[in-house]
Amino acid sequence: MKLIFVILFASLSLLAQNGLKDSIVKIYTVSKIPNYSIPWNSRIRHSHGSGSIISGHRILTNAHVVANETFIEVKRHGDTKRYRAEVEYISHQADLALLRVEDEHFFEGTKSLELGTLPKIQQKVTVYGFPMGGNSLSVTTGVVSRIEHNRYVHSGEMFLAIQIDAAINPGSSGGPAISDGKIVGVVMQQIKKSQNIGYLVPSIIIQHFLEDVKDKKYDGFAHLGFSTQKMQNQALRSLYKMPKKSSGVRIFDISEVFSVNGVLREGDILTAIDGKKIENDGTVEFQPEQFTSFMYYVDQKQMGEHVRLTILREGKEKDLDVVLKNTADDDLLVDTLEHDVMPRYFIYDGYVFTPLTRNLLIHSRSTLLQLREAASKWAGRDRDEVVLLLRVLADETNRGDHEFALWAVDSVNGHKVKNFQEFKKMIAASKEKYIVLRNEDGVEVVINKDKAKAVKGKILQRYSIKSSVNSK
């Protein structure tokens, strides 16, 4: 009888796994990849990834699998037919996307996979996907080895991530990690030159994304516009009058556009968030004996919801109610990595201008300290974007300036530059004979407006550029 039970159990498990496999999807993407150093150029890339069918006849995958897409097709495990798909919602922050397939035949015989809860350390997971090296479905197993905040490569932002030891390779991205028959994470990234160290977007981040788009609009994950310092040094704790049994982190460098700017003060000690104790290293306990960034409790909130910050100010405790209004891109001077858009640029007299982006910093491998520092600063009321003179397209009218590159513009004819859009308006509205661009060090670039107008078409034709501007 025992043998019969074991055989029956194994058969049921096999049937369940086969039914699950029918809900795993291979995704074929054609992408238009921008060139941030030559912003009017791009290239076409063919790639593939993985996904899974969830409720509502939707396909869950990574944002980076379909980023910058121009054409998407999908096919199910066990089928050779490809179906046209489109992106319905995408979170580049959390590296997640939902796809729609109009042809309902695609979903015949499939079962929607359900989301599970956040797994425990050492919990077994099975990863499904279509990694490079073959066309058939790959199934690998491993265990959860670590859960903590990590940097998501696709956006550069920090969110909770699950580390597993199952084999993950290019093409596996977007595939589900299953435990107890439910999705506990989506394959996201791996550590190169490591042995089986991969990361998942956890189910609680996926659930936040799905809740967010229920109103048919993506709002994103909230950001707290201030920096914090660990309070592990005893002299520092004494200076800020922290009781021996208290813990927390020191608040400093508060964004001007953050919703509680003027209410929070530099030097306040953040001791708790929604009543959850913050340790001196900036972590909170989210599972027994498991700690991660205090942002864990912010990441579970939707935009527009409230969070309670408990602070210690001059030795006295105080609670502040904060409405979550901002994303990281609202607070930062240089936005997080951008996708699904072509680089903005503006060409005037052969001078090529563009906003400073993290994409450009990576693409150009710039080591200029000024630009690197800008990427760590908050946006302000007077400046929320850095405008660069990217390069100079050589002409007689700009002789002497041909070597200018990655040069930050601080002012136009004495007026400070707020952002790229305002910069273009300042150039167009100028009534002066000369446009004088100046950087923070006092170096100037001078453009003769009449000569710039006269050579506009000639310069674009010479360099095979269709348009002098892309401002979308």
C-alpha positions in Angstrom: 0.0 0.0 0.0 2.8 2.4 0.9 4.5 1.7 -2.5 1.2 2.4 -4.3 0.8 5.7 -2.4 4.4 6.8 -3.3 3.8 6.0 -7.0 0.4 7.8 -6.9 2.0 10.9 -5.2 4.8 11.0 -7.7 2.3 10.7 -10.6 0.2 13.6 -9.2 3.3 15.7 -8.8 4.4 15.1 -12.4 0.9 16.0 -13.6 0.9 19.2 -11.6 4.4 20.1 -13.0 3.3 19.4 -16.5 0.2 21.6 -16.0 2.4 24.3 -14.7 4.8 24.1 -17.6 1.9 24.9 -20.0 1.8 28.3 -18.4 5.4 29.2 -19.1 6.1 31.5 -22.0 9.0 32.3 -24.2 9.2 35.9 -25.2 10.8 37.2 -28.4 11.6 40.9 -28.5 12.9 43.2 -31.2 14.3 46.4 -29.6 15.4 49.8 -30.7 18.6 50.5 -28.6 19.5 54.2 -28.3 23.0 55.6 -28.7 23.4 58.2 -25.9 26.7 59.5 -27.3 25.2 60.0 -30.8 21.6 60.6 -29.7 20.1 60.7 -33.2 21.4 57.1 -33.9 20.1 53.7 -32.7 20.4 50.0 -33.5 18.1 47.1 -33.6 18.5 44.1 -31.3 16.9 40.7 -31.2 16.6 39.0 -27.8 14.5 36.6 -25.9 13.3 36.0 -22.3 10.8 34.2 -20.3 7.4 34.8 -18.6 4.4 33.1 -17.0 0.6 33.4 -17.4 -1.2 34.9 -14.5 -4.7 35.9 -13.8 -6.6 38.0 -16.3 -4.9 36.4 -19.3 -1.8 38.4 -18.7 1.9 37.4 -19.0 4.2 38.5 -16.2 7.9 39.1 -17.1 10.8 41.5 -16.5 10.8 45.0 -17.8 14.2 44.5 -19.2 13.0 41.7 -21.4 10.7 44.0 -23.3 12.4 47.4 -22.7 12.7 49.7 -25.8 10.6 47.1 -27.7 9.4 47.6 -31.3 7.9 44.2 -31.8 7.1 41.3 -29.4 6.0 37.7 -30.0 5.3 34.9 -27.5 4.9 31.2 -27.6 3.9 28.7 -24.9 5.9 25.7 -23.8 5.0 22.7 -26.0 3.8 24.9 -28.9 5.6 26.2 -31.9 3.2 29.0 -32.9 4.2 32.5 -32.1 1.5 35.1 -31.1 1.8 38.9 -31.3 2.0 40.5 -27.8 2.0 44.1 -26.5 3.1 45.7 -23.2 0.1 46.6 -21.1 1.9 48.0 -18.0 5.6 48.3 -17.2 7.6 49.2 -14.0 11.1 50.0 -14.9 11.7 50.7 -11.3 11.0 47.2 -10.1 11.9 45.5 -13.5 8.4 44.1 -14.0 6.0 44.1 -17.0 2.6 42.8 -17.9 2.0 41.7 -21.5 -1.3 41.2 -23.4 -2.1 38.8 -26.2 -5.1 39.7 -28.2 -5.6 36.2 -29.7 -7.5 34.2 -27.0 -6.4 30.9 -28.6 -3.0 31.5 -27.0 -4.5 30.8 -23.6 -6.5 27.7 -24.4 -5.6 24.8 -22.0 -3.5 27.0 -19.7 -3.9 27.7 -16.0 -3.1 31.0 -14.4 -0.3 30.8 -11.8 -0.9 32.4 -8.4 1.4 34.5 -6.3 2.7 33.1 -3.1 4.1 34.8 0.0 7.6 35.9 0.7 9.7 32.6 1.1 11.9 31.7 4.1 15.7 31.2 4.1 16.6 27.7 2.8 13.1 27.3 1.2 13.3 25.2 -2.0 12.4 27.0 -5.3 12.1 25.7 -8.9 13.0 28.1 -11.7 11.4 27.8 -15.1 12.6 29.6 -18.2 14.2 29.5 -21.7 17.9 30.2 -21.1 20.3 30.5 -24.0 21.8 27.3 -25.4 18.6 25.6 -26.5 14.9 26.1 -27.4 13.2 23.9 -24.9 12.0 24.8 -21.4 14.6 24.6 -18.7 13.8 23.6 -15.1 16.3 24.2 -12.3 16.0 23.9 -8.5 17.7 25.7 -5.7 17.1 27.2 -2.3 16.6 30.7 -1.0 20.0 31.8 0.4 19.4 35.4 1.3 16.6 38.1 1.3 17.6 41.7 1.6 17.6 45.0 -0.3 19.8 44.9 -3.4 20.3 47.2 -6.4 18.2 46.3 -9.4 20.4 46.6 -12.5 17.6 47.7 -14.8 16.7 50.8 -12.8 19.6 51.3 -10.4 17.2 51.5 -7.5 17.3 49.5 -4.3 14.4 47.1 -3.6 14.0 43.8 -1.7 15.5 40.9 -3.7 15.7 37.2 -3.2 19.1 35.5 -3.7 18.9 31.9 -4.8 21.5 29.3 -5.8 19.6 27.8 -8.8 21.3 28.1 -12.2 20.2 31.3 -14.0 21.4 32.3 -17.4 20.6 34.9 -20.1 17.1 34.1 -21.4 15.9 33.0 -18.0 15.0 36.5 -17.2 11.2 37.0 -16.5 10.6 33.3 -15.7 8.9 32.3 -12.5 10.4 30.9 -9.4 7.9 28.4 -8.0 7.5 27.1 -4.4 4.5 25.1 -3.2 2.9 25.6 -6.6 2.9 29.4 -6.4 5.1 32.2 -7.8 7.5 33.5 -5.1 9.6 35.5 -7.4 10.5 36.5 -11.0 14.0 35.8 -12.3 15.8 39.1 -12.5 19.6 39.1 -12.7 22.7 37.1 -11.8 26.2 37.9 -10.6 28.6 37.4 -13.4 31.5 35.1 -12.9 29.8 33.5 -9.9 28.6 30.0 -9.5 24.8 29.9 -9.4 24.1 33.2 -7.6 20.9 34.7 -9.0 18.3 37.2 -7.9 14.5 37.3 -8.0 12.0 40.1 -7.8 10.0 38.9 -4.7 6.3 38.3 -4.7 5.6 41.2 -2.4 7.1 43.6 -5.0 5.1 41.9 -7.8 1.9 42.2 -5.7 2.6 46.0 -5.2 3.0 46.4 -9.0 -0.3 44.5 -9.7 -2.2 46.5 -7.1 -0.7 49.7 -8.5 -2.1 49.1 -12.0 -5.6 48.1 -11.0 -6.7 51.6 -11.7 -5.2 51.2 -15.2 -2.3 53.6 -14.4 1.2 53.0 -13.1 2.2 55.3 -10.3 5.4 53.6 -9.1 7.2 53.0 -5.8 7.5 55.9 -3.4 10.8 57.5 -2.5 11.9 59.3 0.7 13.8 62.4 -0.3 16.5 62.4 2.3 19.8 60.7 3.1 20.6 58.9 6.3 23.7 58.2 8.3 24.3 55.1 10.6 24.3 55.8 14.3 26.8 53.2 15.5 29.4 55.6 16.7 29.1 56.3 20.4 30.4 59.9 20.2 27.9 60.7 17.4 25.0 59.2 19.4 26.0 61.3 22.4 26.2 64.4 20.3 22.5 63.9 19.2 21.3 63.0 22.8 20.3 59.4 21.9 19.3 57.3 25.0 21.3 54.1 25.5 18.5 51.8 24.5 17.3 53.8 21.5 18.4 53.2 17.9 17.9 54.8 14.5 19.6 56.7 11.7 20.5 60.4 11.3 18.6 62.4 8.6 20.6 64.8 6.5 20.6 66.3 3.0 16.8 66.7 2.5 15.5 67.2 -1.0 13.8 70.6 -1.6 10.9 68.9 -3.4 10.3 66.2 -0.8 6.8 66.6 0.8 8.1 67.2 4.3 10.9 69.6 3.4 10.8 72.2 6.2 9.2 69.8 8.6 12.0 67.3 8.9 15.3 68.9 9.9 18.9 67.9 9.3 20.0 66.1 12.4 16.7 64.5 13.2 17.1 60.8 14.2 14.7 58.5 12.5 13.9 55.8 15.1 10.9 54.0 13.7 8.7 53.7 10.6 5.0 52.8 11.1 6.0 51.8 14.6 8.7 49.4 13.4 12.0 49.9 15.1 14.9 51.0 13.0 18.3 49.7 14.0 21.5 51.8 14.2 22.6 50.4 10.8 19.4 51.5 9.1 17.7 48.1 9.0 14.5 46.7 10.3 13.5 43.1 11.2 11.1 41.8 8.6 11.3 38.1 9.4 12.6 36.5 12.6 16.3 37.3 12.8 16.2 38.7 9.2 17.0 42.3 8.6 16.9 44.6 5.6 16.6 48.4 4.8 13.9 50.3 6.6 12.6 51.2 3.1 11.0 47.7 3.3 7.9 49.3 4.9 7.8 52.2 2.4 8.0 49.8 -0.6 4.8 48.1 0.5 2.9 51.4 0.4 1.1 52.7 -2.7 1.6 56.3 -3.9 -0.7 58.6 -2.0 -0.8 56.5 1.1 0.5 57.7 4.5 3.6 56.5 6.5 4.4 57.4 10.0 8.0 58.5 10.8 9.1 58.6 14.4 12.0 60.9 15.0 14.2 62.0 17.9 14.9 65.7 17.9 17.1 67.1 20.7 16.3 64.1 22.8 12.5 64.3 22.4 10.4 61.9 20.4 8.0 63.1 17.7 5.7 61.4 15.1 5.3 62.8 11.6 2.6 61.8 9.2 4.0 61.8 5.7 2.0 61.4 2.4 4.0 59.5 -0.2 4.0 61.7 -3.3 7.4 61.3 -4.9 9.3 58.7 -6.9 13.1 58.7 -7.1 12.9 60.6 -10.4 11.0 63.4 -8.7 13.7 63.8 -6.1 16.9 63.2 -8.0 18.7 65.8 -10.2 19.7 63.0 -12.6 16.9 60.5 -13.1 17.3 56.8 -12.7 18.1 54.8 -15.9 15.6 55.6 -18.6 14.0 53.1 -21.0 11.4 53.1 -23.8 12.4 56.6 -24.9 15.0 58.0 -27.4 17.5 60.4 -26.0 16.6 64.1 -26.0 18.9 66.4 -27.9 19.0 69.8 -29.5 21.5 70.9 -32.2 22.3 74.6 -32.6 25.2 75.8 -34.8 26.7 72.3 -34.6 26.6 72.4 -30.8 24.8 69.2 -29.6 23.0 69.7 -26.3 21.3 67.0 -24.2 20.2 66.4 -20.5 22.6 64.5 -18.3 21.3 61.0 -17.8 22.6 57.9 -16.1 22.4 56.1 -19.4 24.8 58.7 -20.9 27.2 58.3 -17.9 27.3 54.6 -18.4 27.5 54.8 -22.2 30.3 57.4 -22.2 32.1 55.8 -19.2 32.6 59.3 -18.1 35.0 59.8 -15.2 34.3 63.6 -14.9 33.9 64.2 -11.2 31.4 67.1 -11.7 29.0 64.8 -13.6 29.4 62.0 -11.2 28.7 64.3 -8.3 25.6 65.7 -10.1 24.2 62.1 -10.2 24.2 62.0 -6.4 22.4 65.3 -5.8 18.8 66.2 -5.2 16.6 68.1 -7.7 15.9 71.7 -6.5 13.3 74.3 -7.2 15.8 76.3 -9.3 17.4 73.3 -11.1 15.9 69.9 -11.6 18.0 68.8 -14.6 21.6 69.2 -15.8 22.1 70.4 -19.4 25.2 69.3 -21.2 27.0 70.4 -24.3 27.5 66.8 -25.5 29.8 67.4 -28.5 30.4 69.8 -31.3 29.8 69.0 -35.0 32.7 70.9 -36.6 32.0 73.9 -38.8 33.6 77.2 -39.5 31.1 79.0 -37.3 32.2 77.0 -34.2 35.9 76.8 -34.9 37.9 76.7 -31.7 35.2 74.8 -29.8 35.5 71.4 -31.6 37.0 69.6 -28.5 34.2 70.6 -26.1 32.4 67.5 -24.8 30.3 66.6 -21.8 30.4 70.3 -20.7 27.7 71.3 -18.2 25.8 74.5 -19.0 25.2 76.7 -16.0 23.7 79.8 -17.6 22.5 81.4 -20.8 23.2 85.1 -21.2 23.5 85.3 -17.4 20.3 83.4 -16.6 20.5 80.1 -14.7 19.4 77.0 -16.5 16.6 75.0 -14.7 16.2 72.1 -17.1 16.5 71.0 -20.7 13.1 72.2 -21.8 13.7 75.7 -20.3 17.2 75.8 -21.9 15.7 75.3 -25.4 13.2 78.1 -24.7 15.9 80.4 -23.6 17.8 79.9 -26.8 14.7 80.4 -29.0 13.6 83.5 -27.1 17.0 85.2 -26.9 17.0 88.7 -28.6 20.7 89.2 -28.2 23.2 89.0 -31.1 25.3 86.5 -29.2 24.2 83.6 -27.0 26.7 83.2 -24.2 26.8 79.9 -22.5 28.7 79.7 -19.2 29.7 76.9 -16.9 30.2 77.0 -13.1 33.9 77.6 -13.6 33.3 80.7 -15.7 34.3 79.2 -19.0 32.2 80.6 -21.9 31.0 79.3 -25.3 29.7 82.1 -27.5 27.4 81.6 -30.5 26.5 84.1 -33.2 22.7 83.7 -33.7 22.7 85.0 -37.3 25.5 82.7 -38.4 23.9 79.7 -36.5 20.6 80.2 -38.4 22.4 80.4 -41.7 24.3 77.1 -41.4 21.6 75.0 -39.7 20.6 73.0 -42.7 24.1 72.6 -44.0 25.4 71.1 -40.8 22.5 68.6 -40.5 23.0 67.5 -44.1 26.8 67.2 -43.7 26.3 64.8 -40.7 23.3 63.0 -42.1 21.0 64.1 -39.3 17.3 64.3 -40.1 16.3 66.6 -37.3 17.9 69.2 -35.1 15.8 68.3 -32.1 14.2 65.4 -30.2 12.5 66.7 -27.1 10.1 63.9 -26.4 
